[in-house]
């Protein structure tokens, strides 16, 4: 079977799952073109670390640099490359156990290209949207917070893109000198 973590750019959402048989703290992954989740019996942070070691992960940005870009230190986007940034959202209200996660991560590219949002909502309504694969994602995050997290991810994207351009120019300069 193909390792589900070998193609991170195809991931639409990574979310915490409570499973009763093995202690509870698992991770669900839904891919862009499949509504069927894959359950990995590891905590979400462990899955994110495995994704960071994949071949598509090219951005290594420190927590303090991210915090400097977005001007706060909590619920930061998780960048793997300029094209692969995960937006954090509150997915469930309370953990079942001490170390259960409540934060899900949605691929910014999926949100911006495939998500269908409701026509009418207030900023205090809870976020829900439909993906191209027909799956409806419900969260406990309100629209105001969700939009702030989306803007944070866009800021990170812009900074990573600018940083990559500077790195390419510096690399090319060494051959022109």
N, C-alpha and C positions, 0 to 999 in steps of 0.2 A: 504494500500500500504506500502511496506517495505521502511523504511527510507534509502535513498541512502547513507547517511553518516555513516550508521551502519557497513559498510564493506570497510574500507579504503584501505585494501591491494589489493582489486580488481580494484581500480581506476588506469587508465592508464594516464590520463591527466586532470588537472583542469585548466580552462582558462576563461579569462574575456569575457563577452558577452554584447553587447549593445542592449537593448530592448527598443523600443520606447514607449510602453504603460504605463510603470510604473516608469519612471525616468531614465532608462537606465543602471544602474550599476548592472548587474546580473552575475552569474557564471555558466559556462557549465562544466559538468562532463561527461567524457567518460570512461566506464569501459573496462577492458581488453578484454572481449569476446562479446562486443556489440558495433557496430558502431553508434548506435543512442544515441545522447547526451541527458542528463537530464539537464534541466535548473532550477536553483535555484535562486529565485529572492532576492538574498542577495549579498553584495560585497564579493569578493574573500577572503579578510582577515577574514571576519566573518565565511566563510565556513571553512577556515583553523583552526580557533579557535574551531569550533564545532568538527572538526576531532581530534584535540588535546585532547578533552574530551572523545573520544571513548575508548573502552576497549583495542584496539590494540596499543594505544599510551603509550609507557613505557619510552621513553627518554624525559627527561626534561633538556634541555641544554640551558644555557643563551646565549644571543646574543654575549656577550664579549668572552665567551669560544669558541663559533663557530668561531668568528673572529680570535681568537688566533690560532686555528687549521689550518685555511686556509690562514691566513696572509692578510686578507682584510676585510672590513666591509660592503660591498654592495653586493647585489644579492647572499645572502648566501643560501645554501641548507636548507630545512626544514625537520628536522628529527623527526619522531614519534617513531621509534624504529630502531635497527640496520638493520632490514629487510624492513623497510618502510621509505625511504628517498625521498623527492621530490626535483628535480633539477629545478632551476628557469631558464626560457628563456624569451626573449622578443618576445611577440606573435603578437602585433600590434604596429604600429608606433606612433600614437597620440591618446590621450584620446578624447572622445566626450565631456565630462563634467569635471569639476574640480577634482573630486575624482575617476574617472574611472581608473581601473587598466590596465596596459599594459603587465604585467608579467603573464605567465602561469607556471604551475608546472607539471613536468613529473615524474612519478614514476621511480626511478633509476632501479629497478628490471625489469621493462617493457623495458626500453631502452637497458639494457644489455642482455636480453633473447629473446625479441620478435621483436624488431625494425629491419627493413631491410633498410639499408642505400644504397644510389646510389653508383655505382662502381667507378665513376670518379667525383671528385670535387676538387676545389681549396679551400684554407682556407678562401678566401673572399666570396665564394658563400654562399647563404642563406641556412639554414638548412631545410631539409624536409626529412621525413622518413615515411615508411609504417608500420603499426602495423599488428599483426597476424589477426586481424578482418577485414583487407582490407582497413582500413581508412588511408588516407595520411594526415600527419600533416605538414603544412607549417608554418614557423616562419619568423621573420625578424632578427634573430640572425645569425651571420656568423659562420662557422665551427670552426674557431680558438677560438672564445668566448665560443661556445657550449662545445668544448673539455675541456676548462678550468673549466667550471661549472661542467662537469662530473667528472673531477679529484678532484674538491672540494668535491663533494658528496662522492666520494670513500674515501677521507681522513677522512671525518666525519664518514663514515661507519666503517673504521678501528679503529678510536678512540672510537666510541661507543662500538664496539665489545670488544676491549681491556678493556674499563671501566667496561663493564658487567662481563667480566671474573674476573677482580679484585674484584668486588662486590661479586661474587659467592664464590671466594676463601676466602674472609674475612668472609662471612657468614658461610662457612664450618669450618673455623678455630675456631670459637666460640664453636663448638661442640667437637673439638679435644683437646681443652685445658682443 
